[in-house]
């Protein structure tokens, strides 16, 4: 691993941590639970899984919702 790639990884990690903290703070300020039904983690997990399905299976989330409706 080169020095540049180590620095890039450190910056990415730092940005990811800042983004995660901002999401938590926003959820708390809006009264959204962090875990459980309707919580931040539940929503993020659902969004991530849908994005993976869209990318790997070529299925759009709107089509999935209509099919499982």
PDB file of N, H, CA, C and O in Angstrom:
ATOM      1  N   UNK A   1       0.863  -1.172   0.000  1.00  0.00           N
ATOM      2  CA  UNK A   1       0.000   0.000   0.000  1.00  0.00           C
ATOM      3  C   UNK A   1       0.906   1.230   0.000  1.00  0.00           C
ATOM      4  O   UNK A   1       1.852   1.318   0.783  1.00  0.00           O
ATOM      5  N   UNK A   2       0.611   2.159  -0.871  1.00  0.00           N
ATOM      6  H   UNK A   2      -0.157   2.088  -1.507  1.00  0.00           H
ATOM      7  CA  UNK A   2       1.425   3.365  -0.950  1.00  0.00           C
ATOM      8  C   UNK A   2       0.971   4.385   0.073  1.00  0.00           C
ATOM      9  O   UNK A   2      -0.114   4.283   0.646  1.00  0.00           O
ATOM     10  N   UNK A   3       1.836   5.380   0.291  1.00  0.00           N
ATOM     11  H   UNK A   3       2.717   5.463  -0.174  1.00  0.00           H
ATOM     12  CA  UNK A   3       1.492   6.424   1.254  1.00  0.00           C
ATOM     13  C   UNK A   3       0.226   7.159   0.829  1.00  0.00           C
ATOM     14  O   UNK A   3      -0.609   7.494   1.669  1.00  0.00           O
ATOM     15  N   UNK A   4       0.079   7.413  -0.475  1.00  0.00           N
ATOM     16  H   UNK A   4       0.757   7.141  -1.157  1.00  0.00           H
ATOM     17  CA  UNK A   4      -1.111   8.098  -0.987  1.00  0.00           C
ATOM     18  C   UNK A   4      -2.382   7.308  -0.751  1.00  0.00           C
ATOM     19  O   UNK A   4      -3.418   7.878  -0.410  1.00  0.00           O
ATOM     20  N   UNK A   5      -2.307   5.987  -0.932  1.00  0.00           N
ATOM     21  H   UNK A   5      -1.465   5.524  -1.209  1.00  0.00           H
ATOM     22  CA  UNK A   5      -3.513   5.177  -0.723  1.00  0.00           C
ATOM     23  C   UNK A   5      -3.869   5.089   0.758  1.00  0.00           C
ATOM     24  O   UNK A   5      -5.045   5.007   1.110  1.00  0.00           O
ATOM     25  N   UNK A   6      -2.861   5.106   1.624  1.00  0.00           N
ATOM     26  H   UNK A   6      -1.905   5.172   1.338  1.00  0.00           H
ATOM     27  CA  UNK A   6      -3.123   5.110   3.069  1.00  0.00           C
ATOM     28  C   UNK A   6      -3.815   6.405   3.449  1.00  0.00           C
ATOM     29  O   UNK A   6      -4.776   6.396   4.218  1.00  0.00           O
ATOM     30  N   UNK A   7      -3.333   7.523   2.914  1.00  0.00           N
ATOM     31  H   UNK A   7      -2.552   7.531   2.289  1.00  0.00           H
ATOM     32  CA  UNK A   7      -3.952   8.814   3.203  1.00  0.00           C
ATOM     33  C   UNK A   7      -5.380   8.865   2.663  1.00  0.00           C
ATOM     34  O   UNK A   7      -6.280   9.364   3.339  1.00  0.00           O
ATOM     35  N   UNK A   8      -5.594   8.355   1.454  1.00  0.00           N
ATOM     36  H   UNK A   8      -4.864   7.950   0.905  1.00  0.00           H
ATOM     37  CA  UNK A   8      -6.936   8.352   0.870  1.00  0.00           C
ATOM     38  C   UNK A   8      -7.885   7.512   1.717  1.00  0.00           C
ATOM     39  O   UNK A   8      -9.036   7.897   1.923  1.00  0.00           O
ATOM     40  N   UNK A   9      -7.416   6.377   2.206  1.00  0.00           N
ATOM     41  H   UNK A   9      -6.481   6.064   2.040  1.00  0.00           H
ATOM     42  CA  UNK A   9      -8.241   5.523   3.062  1.00  0.00           C
ATOM     43  C   UNK A   9      -8.583   6.230   4.363  1.00  0.00           C
ATOM     44  O   UNK A   9      -9.717   6.151   4.836  1.00  0.00           O
ATOM     45  N   UNK A  10      -7.609   6.923   4.944  1.00  0.00           N
ATOM     46  H   UNK A  10      -6.688   6.988   4.560  1.00  0.00           H
ATOM     47  CA  UNK A  10      -7.853   7.653   6.191  1.00  0.00           C
ATOM     48  C   UNK A  10      -8.875   8.759   5.978  1.00  0.00           C
ATOM     49  O   UNK A  10      -9.745   8.968   6.824  1.00  0.00           O
ATOM     50  N   UNK A  11      -8.780   9.468   4.863  1.00  0.00           N
ATOM     51  H   UNK A  11      -8.074   9.298   4.176  1.00  0.00           H
ATOM     52  CA  UNK A  11      -9.736  10.543   4.568  1.00  0.00           C
ATOM     53  C   UNK A  11     -11.116   9.961   4.360  1.00  0.00           C
ATOM     54  O   UNK A  11     -12.096  10.496   4.878  1.00  0.00           O
ATOM     55  N   UNK A  12     -11.213   8.852   3.596  1.00  0.00           N
ATOM     56  H   UNK A  12     -10.417   8.417   3.175  1.00  0.00           H
ATOM     57  CA  UNK A  12     -12.509   8.224   3.352  1.00  0.00           C
ATOM     58  C   UNK A  12     -13.137   7.774   4.666  1.00  0.00           C
ATOM     59  O   UNK A  12     -14.327   7.996   4.890  1.00  0.00           O
ATOM     60  N   UNK A  13     -12.359   7.150   5.529  1.00  0.00           N
ATOM     61  H   UNK A  13     -11.392   6.969   5.348  1.00  0.00           H
ATOM     62  CA  UNK A  13     -12.869   6.711   6.827  1.00  0.00           C
ATOM     63  C   UNK A  13     -13.366   7.903   7.627  1.00  0.00           C
ATOM     64  O   UNK A  13     -14.427   7.843   8.248  1.00  0.00           O
ATOM     65  N   UNK A  14     -12.606   8.973   7.612  1.00  0.00           N
ATOM     66  H   UNK A  14     -11.744   9.022   7.107  1.00  0.00           H
ATOM     67  CA  UNK A  14     -12.992  10.175   8.348  1.00  0.00           C
ATOM     68  C   UNK A  14     -14.302  10.743   7.800  1.00  0.00           C
ATOM     69  O   UNK A  14     -15.178  11.136   8.571  1.00  0.00           O
ATOM     70  N   UNK A  15     -14.439  10.787   6.479  1.00  0.00           N
ATOM     71  H   UNK A  15     -13.728  10.468   5.852  1.00  0.00           H
ATOM     72  CA  UNK A  15     -15.658  11.301   5.856  1.00  0.00           C
ATOM     73  C   UNK A  15     -16.832  10.396   6.188  1.00  0.00           C
ATOM     74  O   UNK A  15     -17.924  10.882   6.485  1.00  0.00           O
ATOM     75  N   UNK A  16     -16.621   9.079   6.142  1.00  0.00           N
ATOM     76  H   UNK A  16     -15.734   8.684   5.902  1.00  0.00           H
ATOM     77  CA  UNK A  16     -17.685   8.131   6.491  1.00  0.00           C
ATOM     78  C   UNK A  16     -18.144   8.318   7.932  1.00  0.00           C
ATOM     79  O   UNK A  16     -19.341   8.279   8.219  1.00  0.00           O
ATOM     80  N   UNK A  17     -17.190   8.521   8.834  1.00  0.00           N
ATOM     81  H   UNK A  17     -16.218   8.552   8.601  1.00  0.00           H
ATOM     82  CA  UNK A  17     -17.539   8.709  10.241  1.00  0.00           C
ATOM     83  C   UNK A  17     -18.315  10.008  10.449  1.00  0.00           C
ATOM     84  O   UNK A  17     -19.259  10.049  11.238  1.00  0.00           O
ATOM     85  N   UNK A  18     -17.923  11.058   9.750  1.00  0.00           N
ATOM     86  H   UNK A  18     -17.156  11.025   9.109  1.00  0.00           H
ATOM     87  CA  UNK A  18     -18.625  12.337   9.845  1.00  0.00           C
ATOM     88  C   UNK A  18     -20.044  12.190   9.315  1.00  0.00           C
ATOM     89  O   UNK A  18     -20.993  12.679   9.928  1.00  0.00           O
ATOM     90  N   UNK A  19     -20.188  11.520   8.182  1.00  0.00           N
ATOM     91  H   UNK A  19     -19.417  11.122   7.684  1.00  0.00           H
ATOM     92  CA  UNK A  19     -21.515  11.309   7.599  1.00  0.00           C
ATOM     93  C   UNK A  19     -22.406  10.501   8.540  1.00  0.00           C
ATOM     94  O   UNK A  19     -23.575  10.835   8.733  1.00  0.00           O
ATOM     95  N   UNK A  20     -21.854   9.441   9.123  1.00  0.00           N
ATOM     96  H   UNK A  20     -20.904   9.170   8.966  1.00  0.00           H
ATOM     97  CA  UNK A  20     -22.627   8.620  10.054  1.00  0.00           C
ATOM     98  C   UNK A  20     -23.065   9.441  11.261  1.00  0.00           C
ATOM     99  O   UNK A  20     -24.208   9.332  11.704  1.00  0.00           O
ATOM    100  N   UNK A  21     -22.174  10.249  11.787  1.00  0.00           N
ATOM    101  H   UNK A  21     -21.245  10.337  11.426  1.00  0.00           H
ATOM    102  CA  UNK A  21     -22.516  11.085  12.940  1.00  0.00           C
ATOM    103  C   UNK A  21     -23.611  12.084  12.583  1.00  0.00           C
ATOM    104  O   UNK A  21     -24.519  12.330  13.378  1.00  0.00           O
ATOM    105  N   UNK A  22     -23.521  12.661  11.375  1.00  0.00           N
ATOM    106  H   UNK A  22     -22.784  12.461  10.730  1.00  0.00           H
ATOM    107  CA  UNK A  22     -24.552  13.608  10.936  1.00  0.00           C
ATOM    108  C   UNK A  22     -25.913  12.929  10.811  1.00  0.00           C
ATOM    109  O   UNK A  22     -26.933  13.514  11.174  1.00  0.00           O
ATOM    110  N   UNK A  23     -25.935  11.702  10.302  1.00  0.00           N
ATOM    111  H   UNK A  23     -25.106  11.226  10.007  1.00  0.00           H
ATOM    112  CA  UNK A  23     -27.195  10.963  10.189  1.00  0.00           C
ATOM    113  C   UNK A  23     -27.802  10.700  11.566  1.00  0.00           C
ATOM    114  O   UNK A  23     -29.006  10.862  11.763  1.00  0.00           O
ATOM    115  N   UNK A  24     -26.968  10.297  12.507  1.00  0.00           N
ATOM    116  H   UNK A  24     -25.990  10.165  12.347  1.00  0.00           H
ATOM    117  CA  UNK A  24     -27.448  10.025  13.866  1.00  0.00           C
ATOM    118  C   UNK A  24     -27.993  11.301  14.502  1.00  0.00           C
ATOM    119  O   UNK A  24     -29.074  11.292  15.092  1.00  0.00           O
ATOM    120  N   UNK A  25     -27.252  12.390  14.382  1.00  0.00           N
ATOM    121  H   UNK A  25     -26.374  12.398  13.903  1.00  0.00           H
ATOM    122  CA  UNK A  25     -27.705  13.654  14.965  1.00  0.00           C
ATOM    123  C   UNK A  25     -29.017  14.118  14.339  1.00  0.00           C
ATOM    124  O   UNK A  25     -29.906  14.597  15.042  1.00  0.00           O
ATOM    125  N   UNK A  26     -29.139  13.977  13.027  1.00  0.00           N
ATOM    126  H   UNK A  26     -28.416  13.588  12.456  1.00  0.00           H
ATOM    127  CA  UNK A  26     -30.372  14.392  12.350  1.00  0.00           C
ATOM    128  C   UNK A  26     -31.543  13.525  12.795  1.00  0.00           C
ATOM    129  O   UNK A  26     -32.632  14.038  13.054  1.00  0.00           O
ATOM    130  N   UNK A  27     -31.326  12.217  12.884  1.00  0.00           N
ATOM    131  H   UNK A  27     -30.442  11.800  12.674  1.00  0.00           H
ATOM    132  CA  UNK A  27     -32.395  11.322  13.331  1.00  0.00           C
ATOM    133  C   UNK A  27     -32.859  11.693  14.730  1.00  0.00           C
ATOM    134  O   UNK A  27     -34.058  11.765  14.997  1.00  0.00           O
ATOM    135  N   UNK A  28     -31.912  11.926  15.614  1.00  0.00           N
ATOM    136  H   UNK A  28     -30.938  11.868  15.397  1.00  0.00           H
ATOM    137  CA  UNK A  28     -32.271  12.289  16.988  1.00  0.00           C
ATOM    138  C   UNK A  28     -33.031  13.609  17.036  1.00  0.00           C
ATOM    139  O   UNK A  28     -34.006  13.741  17.775  1.00  0.00           O
ATOM    140  N   UNK A  29     -32.585  14.586  16.248  1.00  0.00           N
ATOM    141  H   UNK A  29     -31.792  14.479  15.648  1.00  0.00           H
ATOM    142  CA  UNK A  29     -33.245  15.899  16.271  1.00  0.00           C
ATOM    143  C   UNK A  29     -34.653  15.840  15.699  1.00  0.00           C
ATOM    144  O   UNK A  29     -35.508  16.653  16.052  1.00  0.00           O
ATOM    145  N   UNK A  30     -34.894  14.871  14.810  1.00  0.00           N
ATOM    146  H   UNK A  30     -34.200  14.211  14.524  1.00  0.00           H
ATOM    147  CA  UNK A  30     -36.219  14.720  14.204  1.00  0.00           C
ATOM    148  C   UNK A  30     -37.069  13.693  14.931  1.00  0.00           C
ATOM    149  O   UNK A  30     -38.180  13.387  14.498  1.00  0.00           O
ATOM    150  N   UNK A  31     -36.555  13.155  16.038  1.00  0.00           N
ATOM    151  H   UNK A  31     -35.652  13.403  16.389  1.00  0.00           H
ATOM    152  CA  UNK A  31     -37.312  12.198  16.829  1.00  0.00           C
ATOM    153  C   UNK A  31     -37.383  10.806  16.226  1.00  0.00           C
ATOM    154  O   UNK A  31     -38.265  10.023  16.579  1.00  0.00           O
ATOM    155  N   UNK A  32     -36.472  10.491  15.327  1.00  0.00           N
ATOM    156  H   UNK A  32     -35.755  11.127  15.040  1.00  0.00           H
ATOM    157  CA  UNK A  32     -36.445   9.167  14.698  1.00  0.00           C
ATOM    158  C   UNK A  32     -35.608   8.240  15.572  1.00  0.00           C
ATOM    159  O   UNK A  32     -34.501   8.591  15.982  1.00  0.00           O
ATOM    160  N   UNK A  33     -36.141   7.064  15.853  1.00  0.00           N
ATOM    161  H   UNK A  33     -37.040   6.779  15.521  1.00  0.00           H
ATOM    162  CA  UNK A  33     -35.396   6.069  16.617  1.00  0.00           C
ATOM    163  C   UNK A  33     -34.192   5.617  15.799  1.00  0.00           C
ATOM    164  O   UNK A  33     -34.224   5.660  14.569  1.00  0.00           O
ATOM    165  N   UNK A  34     -33.140   5.187  16.472  1.00  0.00           N
ATOM    166  H   UNK A  34     -33.115   5.152  17.471  1.00  0.00           H
ATOM    167  CA  UNK A  34     -31.960   4.712  15.756  1.00  0.00           C
ATOM    168  C   UNK A  34     -32.124   3.275  15.285  1.00  0.00           C
ATOM    169  O   UNK A  34     -31.607   2.905  14.230  1.00  0.00           O
ATOM    170  N   UNK A  35     -32.845   2.456  16.062  1.00  0.00           N
ATOM    171  H   UNK A  35     -33.265   2.757  16.919  1.00  0.00           H
ATOM    172  CA  UNK A  35     -33.068   1.051  15.710  1.00  0.00           C
ATOM    173  C   UNK A  35     -34.556   0.736  15.832  1.00  0.00           C
ATOM    174  O   UNK A  35     -35.326   1.507  16.405  1.00  0.00           O
ATOM    175  N   UNK A  36     -34.940  -0.408  15.285  1.00  0.00           N
ATOM    176  H   UNK A  36     -34.315  -1.035  14.820  1.00  0.00           H
ATOM    177  CA  UNK A  36     -36.333  -0.839  15.374  1.00  0.00           C
ATOM    178  C   UNK A  36     -37.126  -0.425  14.150  1.00  0.00           C
ATOM    179  O   UNK A  36     -36.601   0.234  13.252  1.00  0.00           O
ATOM    180  N   UNK A  37     -38.386  -0.813  14.117  1.00  0.00           N
ATOM    181  H   UNK A  37     -38.812  -1.348  14.846  1.00  0.00           H
ATOM    182  CA  UNK A  37     -39.247  -0.488  12.975  1.00  0.00           C
ATOM    183  C   UNK A  37     -39.302   1.027  12.754  1.00  0.00           C
ATOM    184  O   UNK A  37     -39.572   1.787  13.684  1.00  0.00           O
ATOM    185  N   UNK A  38     -39.050   1.447  11.545  1.00  0.00           N
ATOM    186  H   UNK A  38     -38.831   0.830  10.790  1.00  0.00           H
ATOM    187  CA  UNK A  38     -39.072   2.858  11.217  1.00  0.00           C
ATOM    188  C   UNK A  38     -37.839   3.616  11.666  1.00  0.00           C
ATOM    189  O   UNK A  38     -37.773   4.837  11.520  1.00  0.00           O
ATOM    190  N   UNK A  39     -36.859   2.907  12.210  1.00  0.00           N
ATOM    191  H   UNK A  39     -36.912   1.915  12.328  1.00  0.00           H
ATOM    192  CA  UNK A  39     -35.646   3.544  12.711  1.00  0.00           C
ATOM    193  C   UNK A  39     -34.628   3.810  11.622  1.00  0.00           C
ATOM    194  O   UNK A  39     -34.754   3.329  10.496  1.00  0.00           O
ATOM    195  N   UNK A  40     -33.622   4.581  11.976  1.00  0.00           N
ATOM    196  H   UNK A  40     -33.519   4.972  12.891  1.00  0.00           H
ATOM    197  CA  UNK A  40     -32.569   4.951  11.041  1.00  0.00           C
ATOM    198  C   UNK A  40     -31.855   3.722  10.483  1.00  0.00           C
ATOM    199  O   UNK A  40     -31.678   3.614   9.270  1.00  0.00           O
ATOM    200  N   UNK A  41     -31.447   2.809  11.337  1.00  0.00           N
ATOM    201  H   UNK A  41     -31.590   2.897  12.322  1.00  0.00           H
ATOM    202  CA  UNK A  41     -30.723   1.627  10.879  1.00  0.00           C
ATOM    203  C   UNK A  41     -31.587   0.763   9.963  1.00  0.00           C
ATOM    204  O   UNK A  41     -31.101   0.230   8.966  1.00  0.00           O
ATOM    205  N   UNK A  42     -32.852   0.629  10.301  1.00  0.00           N
ATOM    206  H   UNK A  42     -33.247   1.063  11.111  1.00  0.00           H
ATOM    207  CA  UNK A  42     -33.771  -0.149   9.467  1.00  0.00           C
ATOM    208  C   UNK A  42     -33.869   0.470   8.074  1.00  0.00           C
ATOM    209  O   UNK A  42     -33.802  -0.238   7.070  1.00  0.00           O
ATOM    210  N   UNK A  43     -34.027   1.782   8.018  1.00  0.00           N
ATOM    211  H   UNK A  43     -34.082   2.358   8.834  1.00  0.00           H
ATOM    212  CA  UNK A  43     -34.135   2.468   6.736  1.00  0.00           C
ATOM    213  C   UNK A  43     -32.863   2.384   5.913  1.00  0.00           C
ATOM    214  O   UNK A  43     -32.916   2.180   4.700  1.00  0.00           O
ATOM    215  N   UNK A  44     -31.721   2.541   6.566  1.00  0.00           N
ATOM    216  H   UNK A  44     -31.678   2.707   7.552  1.00  0.00           H
ATOM    217  CA  UNK A  44     -30.446   2.450   5.854  1.00  0.00           C
ATOM    218  C   UNK A  44     -30.223   1.042   5.312  1.00  0.00           C
ATOM    219  O   UNK A  44     -29.766   0.863   4.183  1.00  0.00           O
ATOM    220  N   UNK A  45     -30.551   0.051   6.130  1.00  0.00           N
ATOM    221  H   UNK A  45     -30.922   0.197   7.047  1.00  0.00           H
ATOM    222  CA  UNK A  45     -30.387  -1.336   5.695  1.00  0.00           C
ATOM    223  C   UNK A  45     -31.272  -1.637   4.488  1.00  0.00           C
ATOM    224  O   UNK A  45     -30.824  -2.256   3.523  1.00  0.00           O
ATOM    225  N   UNK A  46     -32.522  -1.200   4.546  1.00  0.00           N
ATOM    226  H   UNK A  46     -32.886  -0.698   5.331  1.00  0.00           H
ATOM    227  CA  UNK A  46     -33.448  -1.419   3.442  1.00  0.00           C
ATOM    228  C   UNK A  46     -32.946  -0.734   2.177  1.00  0.00           C
ATOM    229  O   UNK A  46     -32.974  -1.324   1.097  1.00  0.00           O
ATOM    230  N   UNK A  47     -32.492   0.498   2.305  1.00  0.00           N
ATOM    231  H   UNK A  47     -32.470   0.978   3.183  1.00  0.00           H
ATOM    232  CA  UNK A  47     -31.985   1.239   1.145  1.00  0.00           C
ATOM    233  C   UNK A  47     -30.763   0.559   0.542  1.00  0.00           C
ATOM    234  O   UNK A  47     -30.642   0.459  -0.679  1.00  0.00           O
ATOM    235  N   UNK A  48     -29.861   0.092   1.397  1.00  0.00           N
ATOM    236  H   UNK A  48     -29.960   0.173   2.389  1.00  0.00           H
ATOM    237  CA  UNK A  48     -28.656  -0.583   0.913  1.00  0.00           C
ATOM    238  C   UNK A  48     -28.996  -1.883   0.194  1.00  0.00           C
ATOM    239  O   UNK A  48     -28.434  -2.180  -0.860  1.00  0.00           O
ATOM    240  N   UNK A  49     -29.915  -2.656   0.762  1.00  0.00           N
ATOM    241  H   UNK A  49     -30.372  -2.414   1.618  1.00  0.00           H
ATOM    242  CA  UNK A  49     -30.316  -3.913   0.119  1.00  0.00           C
ATOM    243  C   UNK A  49     -31.010  -3.659  -1.217  1.00  0.00           C
ATOM    244  O   UNK A  49     -30.765  -4.379  -2.185  1.00  0.00           O
ATOM    245  N   UNK A  50     -31.867  -2.649  -1.279  1.00  0.00           N
ATOM    246  H   UNK A  50     -32.065  -2.065  -0.492  1.00  0.00           H
ATOM    247  CA  UNK A  50     -32.538  -2.318  -2.533  1.00  0.00           C
ATOM    248  C   UNK A  50     -31.539  -1.868  -3.583  1.00  0.00           C
ATOM    249  O   UNK A  50     -31.669  -2.222  -4.754  1.00  0.00           O
ATOM    250  N   UNK A  51     -30.539  -1.090  -3.177  1.00  0.00           N
ATOM    251  H   UNK A  51     -30.433  -0.802  -2.225  1.00  0.00           H
ATOM    252  CA  UNK A  51     -29.515  -0.640  -4.126  1.00  0.00           C
ATOM    253  C   UNK A  51     -28.730  -1.827  -4.666  1.00  0.00           C
ATOM    254  O   UNK A  51     -28.433  -1.878  -5.859  1.00  0.00           O
ATOM    255  N   UNK A  52     -28.393  -2.774  -3.810  1.00  0.00           N
ATOM    256  H   UNK A  52     -28.634  -2.732  -2.840  1.00  0.00           H
ATOM    257  CA  UNK A  52     -27.687  -3.972  -4.253  1.00  0.00           C
ATOM    258  C   UNK A  52     -28.539  -4.787  -5.225  1.00  0.00           C
ATOM    259  O   UNK A  52     -28.038  -5.274  -6.239  1.00  0.00           O
ATOM    260  N   UNK A  53     -29.825  -4.933  -4.912  1.00  0.00           N
ATOM    261  H   UNK A  53     -30.231  -4.538  -4.089  1.00  0.00           H
ATOM    262  CA  UNK A  53     -30.712  -5.679  -5.805  1.00  0.00           C
ATOM    263  C   UNK A  53     -30.830  -4.976  -7.149  1.00  0.00           C
ATOM    264  O   UNK A  53     -30.808  -5.623  -8.195  1.00  0.00           O
ATOM    265  N   UNK A  54     -30.955  -3.652  -7.123  1.00  0.00           N
ATOM    266  H   UNK A  54     -30.973  -3.126  -6.273  1.00  0.00           H
ATOM    267  CA  UNK A  54     -31.031  -2.889  -8.369  1.00  0.00           C
ATOM    268  C   UNK A  54     -29.774  -3.104  -9.206  1.00  0.00           C
ATOM    269  O   UNK A  54     -29.851  -3.325 -10.415  1.00  0.00           O
ATOM    270  N   UNK A  55     -28.619  -3.039  -8.553  1.00  0.00           N
ATOM    271  H   UNK A  55     -28.556  -2.860  -7.571  1.00  0.00           H
ATOM    272  CA  UNK A  55     -27.357  -3.151  -9.274  1.00  0.00           C
ATOM    273  C   UNK A  55     -27.103  -4.558  -9.797  1.00  0.00           C
ATOM    274  O   UNK A  55     -26.730  -4.727 -10.958  1.00  0.00           O
ATOM    275  N   UNK A  56     -27.299  -5.556  -8.966  1.00  0.00           N
ATOM    276  H   UNK A  56     -27.602  -5.418  -8.023  1.00  0.00           H
ATOM    277  CA  UNK A  56     -26.929  -6.917  -9.337  1.00  0.00           C
ATOM    278  C   UNK A  56     -28.021  -7.686 -10.071  1.00  0.00           C
ATOM    279  O   UNK A  56     -27.719  -8.564 -10.879  1.00  0.00           O
ATOM    280  N   UNK A  57     -29.262  -7.374  -9.809  1.00  0.00           N
ATOM    281  H   UNK A  57     -29.508  -6.661  -9.153  1.00  0.00           H
ATOM    282  CA  UNK A  57     -30.347  -8.098 -10.454  1.00  0.00           C
ATOM    283  C   UNK A  57     -31.036  -7.293 -11.534  1.00  0.00           C
ATOM    284  O   UNK A  57     -31.795  -7.836 -12.336  1.00  0.00           O
ATOM    285  N   UNK A  58     -30.771  -5.993 -11.555  1.00  0.00           N
ATOM    286  H   UNK A  58     -30.154  -5.552 -10.903  1.00  0.00           H
ATOM    287  CA  UNK A  58     -31.388  -5.132 -12.550  1.00  0.00           C
ATOM    288  C   UNK A  58     -32.860  -4.876 -12.294  1.00  0.00           C
ATOM    289  O   UNK A  58     -33.605  -4.532 -13.212  1.00  0.00           O
ATOM    290  N   UNK A  59     -33.278  -5.043 -11.053  1.00  0.00           N
ATOM    291  H   UNK A  59     -32.672  -5.322 -10.307  1.00  0.00           H
ATOM    292  CA  UNK A  59     -34.684  -4.840 -10.704  1.00  0.00           C
ATOM    293  C   UNK A  59     -34.830  -3.488 -10.026  1.00  0.00           C
ATOM    294  O   UNK A  59     -34.167  -3.224  -9.023  1.00  0.00           O
ATOM    295  N   UNK A  60     -35.664  -2.658 -10.544  1.00  0.00           N
ATOM    296  H   UNK A  60     -36.203  -2.873 -11.358  1.00  0.00           H
ATOM    297  CA  UNK A  60     -35.907  -1.345  -9.933  1.00  0.00           C
ATOM    298  C   UNK A  60     -36.805  -1.516  -8.715  1.00  0.00           C
ATOM    299  O   UNK A  60     -37.706  -2.355  -8.716  1.00  0.00           O
ATOM    300  N   UNK A  61     -36.562  -0.726  -7.682  1.00  0.00           N
ATOM    301  H   UNK A  61     -35.830  -0.044  -7.681  1.00  0.00           H
ATOM    302  CA  UNK A  61     -37.321  -0.867  -6.445  1.00  0.00           C
ATOM    303  C   UNK A  61     -38.811  -0.644  -6.660  1.00  0.00           C
ATOM    304  O   UNK A  61     -39.626  -1.270  -5.983  1.00  0.00           O
ATOM    305  N   UNK A  62     -39.187   0.236  -7.589  1.00  0.00           N
ATOM    306  H   UNK A  62     -38.525   0.745  -8.139  1.00  0.00           H
ATOM    307  CA  UNK A  62     -40.613   0.457  -7.831  1.00  0.00           C
ATOM    308  C   UNK A  62     -41.261  -0.784  -8.430  1.00  0.00           C
ATOM    309  O   UNK A  62     -42.409  -1.099  -8.114  1.00  0.00           O
ATOM    310  N   UNK A  63     -40.539  -1.486  -9.288  1.00  0.00           N
ATOM    311  H   UNK A  63     -39.607  -1.230  -9.545  1.00  0.00           H
ATOM    312  CA  UNK A  63     -41.079  -2.719  -9.872  1.00  0.00           C
ATOM    313  C   UNK A  63     -41.206  -3.796  -8.797  1.00  0.00           C
ATOM    314  O   UNK A  63     -42.177  -4.553  -8.782  1.00  0.00           O
ATOM    315  N   UNK A  64     -40.210  -3.864  -7.888  1.00  0.00           N
ATOM    316  H   UNK A  64     -39.421  -3.250  -7.901  1.00  0.00           H
ATOM    317  CA  UNK A  64     -40.280  -4.847  -6.798  1.00  0.00           C
ATOM    318  C   UNK A  64     -41.472  -4.577  -5.917  1.00  0.00           C
ATOM    319  O   UNK A  64     -42.184  -5.503  -5.528  1.00  0.00           O
ATOM    320  N   UNK A  65     -41.702  -3.300  -5.594  1.00  0.00           N
ATOM    321  H   UNK A  65     -41.123  -2.548  -5.910  1.00  0.00           H
ATOM    322  CA  UNK A  65     -42.834  -2.956  -4.730  1.00  0.00           C
ATOM    323  C   UNK A  65     -44.154  -3.325  -5.412  1.00  0.00           C
ATOM    324  O   UNK A  65     -45.068  -3.827  -4.756  1.00  0.00           O
ATOM    325  N   UNK A  66     -44.260  -3.082  -6.716  1.00  0.00           N
ATOM    326  H   UNK A  66     -43.518  -2.675  -7.248  1.00  0.00           H
ATOM    327  CA  UNK A  66     -45.490  -3.401  -7.433  1.00  0.00           C
ATOM    328  C   UNK A  66     -45.708  -4.915  -7.454  1.00  0.00           C
ATOM    329  O   UNK A  66     -46.840  -5.383  -7.334  1.00  0.00           O
ATOM    330  N   UNK A  67     -44.639  -5.668  -7.604  1.00  0.00           N
ATOM    331  H   UNK A  67     -43.719  -5.288  -7.701  1.00  0.00           H
ATOM    332  CA  UNK A  67     -44.749  -7.110  -7.680  1.00  0.00           C
ATOM    333  C   UNK A  67     -45.091  -7.725  -6.320  1.00  0.00           C
ATOM    334  O   UNK A  67     -45.783  -8.740  -6.250  1.00  0.00           O
ATOM    335  N   UNK A  68     -44.599  -7.104  -5.240  1.00  0.00           N
ATOM    336  H   UNK A  68     -44.037  -6.279  -5.297  1.00  0.00           H
ATOM    337  CA  UNK A  68     -44.851  -7.671  -3.910  1.00  0.00           C
ATOM    338  C   UNK A  68     -45.997  -6.978  -3.215  1.00  0.00           C
ATOM    339  O   UNK A  68     -46.475  -7.440  -2.179  1.00  0.00           O
ATOM    340  N   UNK A  69     -46.443  -5.860  -3.785  1.00  0.00           N
ATOM    341  H   UNK A  69     -46.054  -5.485  -4.627  1.00  0.00           H
ATOM    342  CA  UNK A  69     -47.434  -4.988  -3.358  1.00  0.00           C
ATOM    343  C   UNK A  69     -48.351  -5.149  -2.332  1.00  0.00           C
ATOM    344  O   UNK A  69     -49.169  -4.260  -2.091  1.00  0.00           O
TER     345      UNK A  69
END
